[in-house]
Amino acid sequence: MPPDLSQAIRAALLTGNKRAKIMQTRSLVRRWRRGELAGGFTVAMPDHPAWPETLQVLAPAKMPRRGKGGSQRSRIALWHALAHIEFVAIDLALDIVGRFGAAMGDTFVADFLAVAADEAMHFALIERHLASMGAQYGDLPAHGGLWQSAADTAHAVDARLAIVPMVLEARGLDVTPATLERVRSFGDERGARILQRILDDEIRHVLAGSTHFDAWCAANGKNPQNHWRLLVKRHFRGGIRPPFNDSARLAAGLPRGLYQDVA
């Protein structure tokens, strides 16, 4: 008998090998879509996923500066940081399904499994791009700040949706266009195409988060704007700062009135 969805998710989360995590994520998404995985949620999610043994994880304040020049070293540092974001994003998408999918239902599960599959593809694209520079994920240190936000919101789906898609991933909508132009200015058109693909997909990811957050608020008698602001104040350790990609945010279900007074 095949394992249920939660067992498959837990196994992928506890897989530190980067290629194996990608393959397990893609496989479980395909199997669930084909009806080959039972839909039950019988096991708990781990407190922390497994990451590559070679990856040195530092506190955010201890991370070395990447620099803004176009040197090979700074370019590798940039793409390594992007690889880490996408690798952790796989775990974030899997964890939200395994942790909250039973209560939130099939549409929620389908939406965030699609996000997990996208993040696995993004990581694979970036890892191949790093390889073209003679580097790989794990060569440089990374920080655990993204997963800390998941740990801080592991108790409630409204908090997780408010912080991870609607703050952290939304920030990606803001900064990716400038990063894309910077990469293009280095003559890296392949890298620019990768970032454009990621930006297009991330709009859908944030939209999934905002849509399910609004639905949760409607079902629980909460005003979405007021409740989001309360959760951000309570659970987000950083600041929400401009500049904002207002058009991308609006397409992702985040009108300017939601966040402009919080910035």
C-alpha atoms as an extended CHARMM CRD file, in Angstrom:
* protein
*
       263  EXT
         1         1  MET       CA              0.0000000000        0.0000000000        0.0000000000  PROA      1               0.0000000000
         2         2  PRO       CA              1.3810000000        3.4410000000       -0.8660000000  PROA      2               0.0000000000
         3         3  PRO       CA              1.8860000000        5.8780000000        2.0180000000  PROA      3               0.0000000000
         4         4  ASP       CA             -0.5970000000        8.6560000000        2.5290000000  PROA      4               0.0000000000
         5         5  LEU       CA              0.1350000000       12.2390000000        1.5390000000  PROA      5               0.0000000000
         6         6  SER       CA              1.3950000000       13.3070000000        4.9530000000  PROA      6               0.0000000000
         7         7  GLN       CA              3.8640000000       10.4090000000        5.0640000000  PROA      7               0.0000000000
         8         8  ALA       CA              5.2040000000       11.2990000000        1.6190000000  PROA      8               0.0000000000
         9         9  ILE       CA              5.5340000000       14.9630000000        2.6120000000  PROA      9               0.0000000000
        10        10  ARG       CA              7.3040000000       14.1260000000        5.8630000000  PROA      10              0.0000000000
        11        11  ALA       CA              9.7520000000       11.8870000000        3.9890000000  PROA      11              0.0000000000
        12        12  ALA       CA             10.5560000000       14.6870000000        1.5240000000  PROA      12              0.0000000000
        13        13  LEU       CA             10.9910000000       17.2290000000        4.3260000000  PROA      13              0.0000000000
        14        14  LEU       CA             13.4380000000       14.9180000000        6.0850000000  PROA      14              0.0000000000
        15        15  THR       CA             15.4820000000       14.4010000000        2.9180000000  PROA      15              0.0000000000
        16        16  GLY       CA             18.5710000000       16.6060000000        3.0100000000  PROA      16              0.0000000000
        17        17  ASN       CA             20.0780000000       15.5580000000       -0.3060000000  PROA      17              0.0000000000
        18        18  LYS       CA             19.1300000000       18.3350000000       -2.7110000000  PROA      18              0.0000000000
        19        19  ARG       CA             18.5230000000       16.1820000000       -5.7690000000  PROA      19              0.0000000000
        20        20  ALA       CA             16.5630000000       13.6200000000       -3.7700000000  PROA      20              0.0000000000
        21        21  LYS       CA             14.3680000000       16.3370000000       -2.2450000000  PROA      21              0.0000000000
        22        22  ILE       CA             13.5330000000       17.6650000000       -5.7140000000  PROA      22              0.0000000000
        23        23  MET       CA             12.7380000000       14.2060000000       -7.0350000000  PROA      23              0.0000000000
        24        24  GLN       CA             10.6360000000       13.2320000000       -4.0210000000  PROA      24              0.0000000000
        25        25  THR       CA              8.7020000000       16.4960000000       -4.1840000000  PROA      25              0.0000000000
        26        26  ARG       CA              7.9250000000       16.1170000000       -7.8720000000  PROA      26              0.0000000000
        27        27  SER       CA              7.0030000000       12.4680000000       -7.3950000000  PROA      27              0.0000000000
        28        28  LEU       CA              4.5940000000       13.0240000000       -4.5130000000  PROA      28              0.0000000000
        29        29  VAL       CA              2.8620000000       15.8570000000       -6.3700000000  PROA      29              0.0000000000
        30        30  ARG       CA              2.4330000000       13.6720000000       -9.4670000000  PROA      30              0.0000000000
        31        31  ARG       CA              1.2000000000       10.7240000000       -7.4160000000  PROA      31              0.0000000000
        32        32  TRP       CA             -1.3070000000       12.8540000000       -5.5180000000  PROA      32              0.0000000000
        33        33  ARG       CA             -2.6740000000       14.3390000000       -8.7480000000  PROA      33              0.0000000000
        34        34  ARG       CA             -3.0790000000       10.8470000000      -10.2090000000  PROA      34              0.0000000000
        35        35  GLY       CA             -4.8750000000        9.5950000000       -7.1200000000  PROA      35              0.0000000000
        36        36  GLU       CA             -2.0350000000        7.2270000000       -6.2540000000  PROA      36              0.0000000000
        37        37  LEU       CA             -1.5220000000        8.6670000000       -2.7690000000  PROA      37              0.0000000000
        38        38  ALA       CA             -4.1120000000        8.2580000000       -0.0720000000  PROA      38              0.0000000000
        39        39  GLY       CA             -5.3650000000       11.6300000000        1.0770000000  PROA      39              0.0000000000
        40        40  GLY       CA             -5.0150000000       11.0070000000        4.7910000000  PROA      40              0.0000000000
        41        41  PHE       CA             -2.9310000000       13.0110000000        7.2420000000  PROA      41              0.0000000000
        42        42  THR       CA             -1.6380000000       10.4670000000        9.7160000000  PROA      42              0.0000000000
        43        43  VAL       CA              1.7940000000       11.7780000000       10.7240000000  PROA      43              0.0000000000
        44        44  ALA       CA              3.0440000000       15.0630000000       12.1650000000  PROA      44              0.0000000000
        45        45  MET       CA              5.4630000000       17.3340000000       10.3430000000  PROA      45              0.0000000000
        46        46  PRO       CA              9.0320000000       17.7140000000       11.6630000000  PROA      46              0.0000000000
        47        47  ASP       CA             10.0360000000       20.8610000000       13.5130000000  PROA      47              0.0000000000
        48        48  HSD       CA             12.8160000000       21.4590000000       10.9860000000  PROA      48              0.0000000000
        49        49  PRO       CA             13.4440000000       19.9920000000        7.5370000000  PROA      49              0.0000000000
        50        50  ALA       CA             16.6970000000       18.3510000000        6.5290000000  PROA      50              0.0000000000
        51        51  TRP       CA             19.1250000000       20.3890000000        4.4310000000  PROA      51              0.0000000000
        52        52  PRO       CA             22.3770000000       19.3540000000        2.7070000000  PROA      52              0.0000000000
        53        53  GLU       CA             25.0750000000       18.2640000000        5.1410000000  PROA      53              0.0000000000
        54        54  THR       CA             27.5780000000       20.5550000000        3.4320000000  PROA      54              0.0000000000
        55        55  LEU       CA             25.4420000000       23.6520000000        3.9810000000  PROA      55              0.0000000000
        56        56  GLN       CA             26.7250000000       25.9350000000        6.7310000000  PROA      56              0.0000000000
        57        57  VAL       CA             23.7600000000       27.7190000000        8.3320000000  PROA      57              0.0000000000
        58        58  LEU       CA             24.5160000000       31.0410000000       10.0250000000  PROA      58              0.0000000000
        59        59  ALA       CA             22.4470000000       33.6080000000       11.8440000000  PROA      59              0.0000000000
        60        60  PRO       CA             21.3490000000       36.3670000000        9.4300000000  PROA      60              0.0000000000
        61        61  ALA       CA             23.5970000000       38.9130000000       11.1930000000  PROA      61              0.0000000000
        62        62  LYS       CA             26.6140000000       36.6200000000       10.6880000000  PROA      62              0.0000000000
        63        63  MET       CA             26.2100000000       36.2740000000        6.9250000000  PROA      63              0.0000000000
        64        64  PRO       CA             29.1010000000       37.6790000000        4.8690000000  PROA      64              0.0000000000
        65        65  ARG       CA             28.2900000000       40.5540000000        2.5570000000  PROA      65              0.0000000000
        66        66  ARG       CA             27.7840000000       39.5510000000       -1.0690000000  PROA      66              0.0000000000
        67        67  GLY       CA             28.9460000000       42.8200000000       -2.6130000000  PROA      67              0.0000000000
        68        68  LYS       CA             27.2900000000       44.5680000000       -5.5310000000  PROA      68              0.0000000000
        69        69  GLY       CA             29.9570000000       44.2540000000       -8.1640000000  PROA      69              0.0000000000
        70        70  GLY       CA             29.7910000000       42.0380000000      -11.2050000000  PROA      70              0.0000000000
        71        71  SER       CA             32.7060000000       39.8300000000      -10.2400000000  PROA      71              0.0000000000
        72        72  GLN       CA             32.3980000000       36.0790000000      -10.5570000000  PROA      72              0.0000000000
        73        73  ARG       CA             32.5510000000       35.7820000000       -6.7840000000  PROA      73              0.0000000000
        74        74  SER       CA             29.6770000000       38.1940000000       -6.1980000000  PROA      74              0.0000000000
        75        75  ARG       CA             27.5880000000       36.5980000000       -8.9530000000  PROA      75              0.0000000000
        76        76  ILE       CA             28.0340000000       33.1570000000       -7.3990000000  PROA      76              0.0000000000
        77        77  ALA       CA             27.0920000000       34.5750000000       -3.9960000000  PROA      77              0.0000000000
        78        78  LEU       CA             23.9170000000       36.0890000000       -5.4600000000  PROA      78              0.0000000000
        79        79  TRP       CA             22.8150000000       32.8830000000       -7.1560000000  PROA      79              0.0000000000
        80        80  HSD       CA             23.7130000000       30.7980000000       -4.1140000000  PROA      80              0.0000000000
        81        81  ALA       CA             21.4680000000       33.0150000000       -1.9860000000  PROA      81              0.0000000000
        82        82  LEU       CA             18.6600000000       32.6040000000       -4.5340000000  PROA      82              0.0000000000
        83        83  ALA       CA             19.1890000000       28.8330000000       -4.5260000000  PROA      83              0.0000000000
        84        84  HSD       CA             18.7980000000       28.7700000000       -0.7480000000  PROA      84              0.0000000000
        85        85  ILE       CA             15.5760000000       30.7820000000       -0.9180000000  PROA      85              0.0000000000
        86        86  GLU       CA             14.0960000000       28.3660000000       -3.4420000000  PROA      86              0.0000000000
        87        87  PHE       CA             15.3130000000       25.2700000000       -1.5850000000  PROA      87              0.0000000000
        88        88  VAL       CA             13.6930000000       26.4450000000        1.6440000000  PROA      88              0.0000000000
        89        89  ALA       CA             10.5970000000       27.4280000000       -0.3280000000  PROA      89              0.0000000000
        90        90  ILE       CA             10.1430000000       23.7560000000       -1.2730000000  PROA      90              0.0000000000
        91        91  ASP       CA             10.0400000000       22.8860000000        2.4270000000  PROA      91              0.0000000000
        92        92  LEU       CA              7.7070000000       25.7880000000        3.2300000000  PROA      92              0.0000000000
        93        93  ALA       CA              5.1820000000       24.6650000000        0.6110000000  PROA      93              0.0000000000
        94        94  LEU       CA              5.3580000000       21.0230000000        1.6560000000  PROA      94              0.0000000000
        95        95  ASP       CA              5.0820000000       21.8670000000        5.3490000000  PROA      95              0.0000000000
        96        96  ILE       CA              1.9930000000       24.0560000000        4.9710000000  PROA      96              0.0000000000
        97        97  VAL       CA              0.2210000000       21.1680000000        3.2360000000  PROA      97              0.0000000000
        98        98  GLY       CA              1.3240000000       18.5210000000        5.7060000000  PROA      98              0.0000000000
        99        99  ARG       CA              0.6500000000       20.7040000000        8.7280000000  PROA      99              0.0000000000
       100       100  PHE       CA             -2.6540000000       22.3430000000        7.7530000000  PROA      100             0.0000000000
       101       101  GLY       CA             -4.0200000000       20.4560000000        4.7300000000  PROA      101             0.0000000000
       102       102  ALA       CA             -6.3640000000       18.2170000000        6.7210000000  PROA      102             0.0000000000
       103       103  ALA       CA             -8.2480000000       21.2100000000        8.0960000000  PROA      103             0.0000000000
       104       104  MET       CA             -8.0750000000       23.4030000000        4.9840000000  PROA      104             0.0000000000
       105       105  GLY       CA             -9.2740000000       20.9440000000        2.3360000000  PROA      105             0.0000000000
       106       106  ASP       CA             -8.4420000000       19.7070000000       -1.1410000000  PROA      106             0.0000000000
       107       107  THR       CA             -8.2170000000       23.0700000000       -2.9310000000  PROA      107             0.0000000000
       108       108  PHE       CA             -5.6780000000       24.2890000000       -0.3800000000  PROA      108             0.0000000000
       109       109  VAL       CA             -3.7210000000       21.0540000000       -0.7510000000  PROA      109             0.0000000000
       110       110  ALA       CA             -3.7480000000       21.2550000000       -4.5460000000  PROA      110             0.0000000000
       111       111  ASP       CA             -2.6820000000       24.9090000000       -4.5900000000  PROA      111             0.0000000000
       112       112  PHE       CA              0.2920000000       24.4830000000       -2.2850000000  PROA      112             0.0000000000
       113       113  LEU       CA              1.4260000000       21.1930000000       -3.8020000000  PROA      113             0.0000000000
       114       114  ALA       CA              1.5700000000       23.1130000000       -7.0800000000  PROA      114             0.0000000000
       115       115  VAL       CA              3.6780000000       25.7240000000       -5.3070000000  PROA      115             0.0000000000
       116       116  ALA       CA              6.0170000000       22.9880000000       -4.0300000000  PROA      116             0.0000000000
       117       117  ALA       CA              6.4460000000       21.6080000000       -7.5500000000  PROA      117             0.0000000000
       118       118  ASP       CA              7.2140000000       25.1030000000       -8.8790000000  PROA      118             0.0000000000
       119       119  GLU       CA              9.7830000000       25.7430000000       -6.1610000000  PROA      119             0.0000000000
       120       120  ALA       CA             11.5000000000       22.4460000000       -6.9210000000  PROA      120             0.0000000000
       121       121  MET       CA             11.7100000000       23.4630000000      -10.5700000000  PROA      121             0.0000000000
       122       122  HSD       CA             13.0440000000       26.9130000000       -9.6470000000  PROA      122             0.0000000000
       123       123  PHE       CA             15.7560000000       25.3730000000       -7.4980000000  PROA      123             0.0000000000
       124       124  ALA       CA             16.7640000000       22.9930000000      -10.2750000000  PROA      124             0.0000000000
       125       125  LEU       CA             17.0680000000       25.9040000000      -12.7420000000  PROA      125             0.0000000000
       126       126  ILE       CA             19.2080000000       27.9170000000      -10.3440000000  PROA      126             0.0000000000
       127       127  GLU       CA             21.3700000000       24.9220000000       -9.4110000000  PROA      127             0.0000000000
       128       128  ARG       CA             22.1320000000       24.3280000000      -13.0990000000  PROA      128             0.0000000000
       129       129  HSD       CA             22.9510000000       28.0150000000      -13.5020000000  PROA      129             0.0000000000
       130       130  LEU       CA             25.3010000000       27.8550000000      -10.5350000000  PROA      130             0.0000000000
       131       131  ALA       CA             26.9670000000       24.8110000000      -12.0930000000  PROA      131             0.0000000000
       132       132  SER       CA             27.6850000000       26.8550000000      -15.2300000000  PROA      132             0.0000000000
       133       133  MET       CA             29.7440000000       29.1570000000      -12.9550000000  PROA      133             0.0000000000
       134       134  GLY       CA             31.6280000000       26.2410000000      -11.4280000000  PROA      134             0.0000000000
       135       135  ALA       CA             29.6840000000       26.3140000000       -8.1490000000  PROA      135             0.0000000000
       136       136  GLN       CA             26.8880000000       24.4360000000       -6.4040000000  PROA      136             0.0000000000
       137       137  TYR       CA             24.4100000000       24.9090000000       -3.5910000000  PROA      137             0.0000000000
       138       138  GLY       CA             26.2070000000       24.2450000000       -0.3270000000  PROA      138             0.0000000000
       139       139  ASP       CA             29.4710000000       25.9180000000       -1.3390000000  PROA      139             0.0000000000
       140       140  LEU       CA             28.6330000000       29.0660000000        0.6530000000  PROA      140             0.0000000000
       141       141  PRO       CA             26.9080000000       29.6760000000        3.9890000000  PROA      141             0.0000000000
       142       142  ALA       CA             23.2000000000       30.4860000000        4.1920000000  PROA      142             0.0000000000
       143       143  HSD       CA             20.9180000000       31.6910000000        6.9510000000  PROA      143             0.0000000000
       144       144  GLY       CA             17.8980000000       30.1040000000        8.5820000000  PROA      144             0.0000000000
       145       145  GLY       CA             15.6720000000       33.1660000000        8.7420000000  PROA      145             0.0000000000
       146       146  LEU       CA             13.0780000000       31.8870000000        6.2850000000  PROA      146             0.0000000000
       147       147  TRP       CA             12.4810000000       28.6980000000        8.2170000000  PROA      147             0.0000000000
       148       148  GLN       CA             12.3850000000       30.6230000000       11.4880000000  PROA      148             0.0000000000
       149       149  SER       CA              9.2770000000       32.3670000000       10.1770000000  PROA      149             0.0000000000
       150       150  ALA       CA              7.7390000000       28.9620000000        9.5480000000  PROA      150             0.0000000000
       151       151  ALA       CA              8.6110000000       27.8460000000       13.0690000000  PROA      151             0.0000000000
       152       152  ASP       CA              7.1000000000       31.0190000000       14.5040000000  PROA      152             0.0000000000
       153       153  THR       CA              3.7970000000       30.3220000000       12.7050000000  PROA      153             0.0000000000
       154       154  ALA       CA              3.6250000000       26.5380000000       13.0400000000  PROA      154             0.0000000000
       155       155  HSD       CA              0.6790000000       26.7930000000       15.4260000000  PROA      155             0.0000000000
       156       156  ALA       CA             -1.8980000000       28.4050000000       13.1220000000  PROA      156             0.0000000000
       157       157  VAL       CA             -2.6310000000       28.4550000000        9.3990000000  PROA      157             0.0000000000
       158       158  ASP       CA             -3.7940000000       32.0900000000        9.4040000000  PROA      158             0.0000000000
       159       159  ALA       CA             -0.4520000000       33.1730000000       10.8650000000  PROA      159             0.0000000000
       160       160  ARG       CA              1.4950000000       31.0400000000        8.3880000000  PROA      160             0.0000000000
       161       161  LEU       CA             -0.4250000000       32.4270000000        5.4020000000  PROA      161             0.0000000000
       162       162  ALA       CA             -0.1000000000       35.9950000000        6.6540000000  PROA      162             0.0000000000
       163       163  ILE       CA              3.6730000000       35.8170000000        7.0740000000  PROA      163             0.0000000000
       164       164  VAL       CA              5.0950000000       33.3800000000        4.5200000000  PROA      164             0.0000000000
       165       165  PRO       CA              3.1910000000       34.0500000000        1.2830000000  PROA      165             0.0000000000
       166       166  MET       CA              1.8340000000       37.5090000000        2.1110000000  PROA      166             0.0000000000
       167       167  VAL       CA              5.0280000000       39.0420000000        3.5580000000  PROA      167             0.0000000000
       168       168  LEU       CA              8.0890000000       36.9840000000        2.6580000000  PROA      168             0.0000000000
       169       169  GLU       CA              7.1070000000       35.8220000000       -0.8160000000  PROA      169             0.0000000000
       170       170  ALA       CA              5.5010000000       39.1800000000       -1.5300000000  PROA      170             0.0000000000
       171       171  ARG       CA              8.8690000000       40.7610000000       -0.8200000000  PROA      171             0.0000000000
       172       172  GLY       CA             10.2350000000       38.6390000000       -3.6260000000  PROA      172             0.0000000000
       173       173  LEU       CA              7.8110000000       40.3720000000       -5.9820000000  PROA      173             0.0000000000
       174       174  ASP       CA              9.3320000000       43.6890000000       -4.9350000000  PROA      174             0.0000000000
       175       175  VAL       CA             13.0320000000       42.8730000000       -5.2440000000  PROA      175             0.0000000000
       176       176  THR       CA             13.1550000000       40.4290000000       -8.1640000000  PROA      176             0.0000000000
       177       177  PRO       CA             12.7000000000       43.0050000000      -10.9660000000  PROA      177             0.0000000000
       178       178  ALA       CA             15.7400000000       44.9950000000       -9.8000000000  PROA      178             0.0000000000
       179       179  THR       CA             17.7530000000       41.7970000000       -9.3890000000  PROA      179             0.0000000000
       180       180  LEU       CA             16.7120000000       40.7370000000      -12.8830000000  PROA      180             0.0000000000
       181       181  GLU       CA             17.9410000000       44.0150000000      -14.3830000000  PROA      181             0.0000000000
       182       182  ARG       CA             21.1690000000       43.7520000000      -12.4260000000  PROA      182             0.0000000000
       183       183  VAL       CA             21.7470000000       40.2380000000      -13.7590000000  PROA      183             0.0000000000
       184       184  ARG       CA             20.9560000000       41.3880000000      -17.2840000000  PROA      184             0.0000000000
       185       185  SER       CA             23.4440000000       44.2450000000      -16.9340000000  PROA      185             0.0000000000
       186       186  PHE       CA             26.1420000000       41.5960000000      -16.3700000000  PROA      186             0.0000000000
       187       187  GLY       CA             25.2490000000       40.0800000000      -19.7460000000  PROA      187             0.0000000000
       188       188  ASP       CA             23.5770000000       37.0970000000      -18.1050000000  PROA      188             0.0000000000
       189       189  GLU       CA             20.4840000000       36.7300000000      -20.2650000000  PROA      189             0.0000000000
       190       190  ARG       CA             19.9380000000       33.1330000000      -19.2120000000  PROA      190             0.0000000000
       191       191  GLY       CA             19.8590000000       34.2240000000      -15.5890000000  PROA      191             0.0000000000
       192       192  ALA       CA             17.4190000000       37.0190000000      -16.4390000000  PROA      192             0.0000000000
       193       193  ARG       CA             15.0540000000       34.4990000000      -18.0510000000  PROA      193             0.0000000000
       194       194  ILE       CA             15.2180000000       32.3060000000      -14.9380000000  PROA      194             0.0000000000
       195       195  LEU       CA             14.3190000000       35.2580000000      -12.7250000000  PROA      195             0.0000000000
       196       196  GLN       CA             11.4490000000       36.2720000000      -14.9980000000  PROA      196             0.0000000000
       197       197  ARG       CA             10.0400000000       32.7500000000      -14.7570000000  PROA      197             0.0000000000
       198       198  ILE       CA             10.3540000000       32.8300000000      -10.9820000000  PROA      198             0.0000000000
       199       199  LEU       CA              8.6660000000       36.2450000000      -10.7730000000  PROA      199             0.0000000000
       200       200  ASP       CA              5.7370000000       35.0940000000      -12.9130000000  PROA      200             0.0000000000
       201       201  ASP       CA              5.2690000000       31.9750000000      -10.7850000000  PROA      201             0.0000000000
       202       202  GLU       CA              5.6240000000       33.8180000000       -7.4880000000  PROA      202             0.0000000000
       203       203  ILE       CA              2.6550000000       36.0290000000       -8.3320000000  PROA      203             0.0000000000
       204       204  ARG       CA              0.5470000000       32.8530000000       -8.3970000000  PROA      204             0.0000000000
       205       205  HSD       CA              2.1080000000       31.6380000000       -5.1590000000  PROA      205             0.0000000000
       206       206  VAL       CA              1.3220000000       34.8380000000       -3.2860000000  PROA      206             0.0000000000
       207       207  LEU       CA             -2.1700000000       34.7870000000       -4.7850000000  PROA      207             0.0000000000
       208       208  ALA       CA             -2.6990000000       31.2880000000       -3.3760000000  PROA      208             0.0000000000
       209       209  GLY       CA             -1.6940000000       32.5710000000        0.0350000000  PROA      209             0.0000000000
       210       210  SER       CA             -3.8710000000       35.6870000000       -0.0490000000  PROA      210             0.0000000000
       211       211  THR       CA             -6.8620000000       33.7630000000       -1.4360000000  PROA      211             0.0000000000
       212       212  HSD       CA             -6.7790000000       31.1360000000        1.2980000000  PROA      212             0.0000000000
       213       213  PHE       CA             -6.1210000000       33.7790000000        3.9490000000  PROA      213             0.0000000000
       214       214  ASP       CA             -9.2030000000       35.7050000000        2.8440000000  PROA      214             0.0000000000
       215       215  ALA       CA            -11.2410000000       32.4880000000        2.8260000000  PROA      215             0.0000000000
       216       216  TRP       CA            -10.0480000000       31.6200000000        6.3400000000  PROA      216             0.0000000000
       217       217  CYS       CA            -10.9850000000       35.0920000000        7.5630000000  PROA      217             0.0000000000
       218       218  ALA       CA            -14.4440000000       34.8450000000        5.9870000000  PROA      218             0.0000000000
       219       219  ALA       CA            -15.0190000000       31.4670000000        7.6280000000  PROA      219             0.0000000000
       220       220  ASN       CA            -13.8580000000       32.7510000000       11.0180000000  PROA      220             0.0000000000
       221       221  GLY       CA            -15.5430000000       36.1530000000       11.0700000000  PROA      221             0.0000000000
       222       222  LYS       CA            -12.3490000000       38.1960000000       10.7070000000  PROA      222             0.0000000000
       223       223  ASN       CA            -11.7000000000       41.3460000000        8.6920000000  PROA      223             0.0000000000
       224       224  PRO       CA             -8.7990000000       40.3000000000        6.4050000000  PROA      224             0.0000000000
       225       225  GLN       CA             -6.9570000000       43.6200000000        6.4960000000  PROA      225             0.0000000000
       226       226  ASN       CA             -7.2090000000       44.0840000000       10.2400000000  PROA      226             0.0000000000
       227       227  HSD       CA             -6.3670000000       40.4570000000       10.9770000000  PROA      227             0.0000000000
       228       228  TRP       CA             -3.3690000000       40.4630000000        8.6370000000  PROA      228             0.0000000000
       229       229  ARG       CA             -1.9830000000       43.5720000000       10.2880000000  PROA      229             0.0000000000
       230       230  LEU       CA             -2.4570000000       42.0370000000       13.7360000000  PROA      230             0.0000000000
       231       231  LEU       CA             -0.6300000000       38.8600000000       12.6880000000  PROA      231             0.0000000000
       232       232  VAL       CA              2.2220000000       40.7800000000       11.0750000000  PROA      232             0.0000000000
       233       233  LYS       CA              2.6920000000       42.8330000000       14.2360000000  PROA      233             0.0000000000
       234       234  ARG       CA              2.6250000000       39.6900000000       16.3430000000  PROA      234             0.0000000000
       235       235  HSD       CA              4.7350000000       37.2930000000       14.2630000000  PROA      235             0.0000000000
       236       236  PHE       CA              6.9420000000       39.1620000000       11.7870000000  PROA      236             0.0000000000
       237       237  ARG       CA             10.3240000000       40.1520000000       13.1740000000  PROA      237             0.0000000000
       238       238  GLY       CA             11.4120000000       42.4390000000       10.3670000000  PROA      238             0.0000000000
       239       239  GLY       CA              9.9430000000       45.5490000000        8.8440000000  PROA      239             0.0000000000
       240       240  ILE       CA              7.7990000000       45.8530000000        5.7330000000  PROA      240             0.0000000000
       241       241  ARG       CA              9.6920000000       48.3830000000        3.6580000000  PROA      241             0.0000000000
       242       242  PRO       CA              9.2770000000       50.0130000000        0.2490000000  PROA      242             0.0000000000
       243       243  PRO       CA              9.8310000000       50.0770000000       -2.6340000000  PROA      243             0.0000000000
       244       244  PHE       CA              6.8280000000       47.9440000000       -3.5420000000  PROA      244             0.0000000000
       245       245  ASN       CA              5.9750000000       46.2890000000       -6.8420000000  PROA      245             0.0000000000
       246       246  ASP       CA              2.3810000000       47.4610000000       -6.5870000000  PROA      246             0.0000000000
       247       247  SER       CA              1.2100000000       45.9610000000       -9.8890000000  PROA      247             0.0000000000
       248       248  ALA       CA              2.5890000000       42.4980000000       -9.1020000000  PROA      248             0.0000000000
       249       249  ARG       CA              1.2170000000       42.6860000000       -5.5690000000  PROA      249             0.0000000000
       250       250  LEU       CA             -2.2360000000       43.6360000000       -6.8550000000  PROA      250             0.0000000000
       251       251  ALA       CA             -2.1660000000       40.7040000000       -9.2940000000  PROA      251             0.0000000000
       252       252  ALA       CA             -1.2870000000       38.5200000000       -6.2940000000  PROA      252             0.0000000000
       253       253  GLY       CA             -4.3050000000       39.7100000000       -4.2960000000  PROA      253             0.0000000000
       254       254  LEU       CA             -2.4960000000       42.3110000000       -2.1850000000  PROA      254             0.0000000000
       255       255  PRO       CA             -4.0070000000       45.7710000000       -2.7760000000  PROA      255             0.0000000000
       256       256  ARG       CA             -1.9000000000       48.7480000000       -1.7300000000  PROA      256             0.0000000000
       257       257  GLY       CA             -4.3520000000       49.6320000000        1.0210000000  PROA      257             0.0000000000
       258       258  LEU       CA             -3.4050000000       46.4150000000        2.7960000000  PROA      258             0.0000000000
       259       259  TYR       CA              0.2420000000       47.1840000000        3.3720000000  PROA      259             0.0000000000
       260       260  GLN       CA              0.9990000000       50.8630000000        2.7260000000  PROA      260             0.0000000000
       261       261  ASP       CA              0.1580000000       51.9830000000        6.2690000000  PROA      261             0.0000000000
       262       262  VAL       CA              2.2200000000       49.1570000000        7.7610000000  PROA      262             0.0000000000
       263       263  ALA       CA              5.3820000000       50.0160000000        5.8350000000  PROA      263             0.0000000000
